Amino acid sequence: SKHDPSLVAHGRALNEFVLQTIARGTDSSADPNIVGAVAGSAPFDGGYCQSSYPNWATKFFIDSMLSELANGNEAQTQDPRDQS
């Protein structure tokens, strides 16, 4: 199927943003109960799902990444920030 290149690019940019909100276990003080979880708000103490890691956020992120992988070769994409 055909995909709107600008929507695909925006989706990829959103996935990259969400990737930055994932709790990482990069040091010994990391809480093993939240490693890999997607924050409910950015910044973490923001207004929506404040200071939490909702389970559905991780599920929807995985779905979105799988969709991106499955459709990655079907559309030519461009960075949405390059739009004029």
Beta strands, then each sheet from edge to edge (+ up, - down):
end
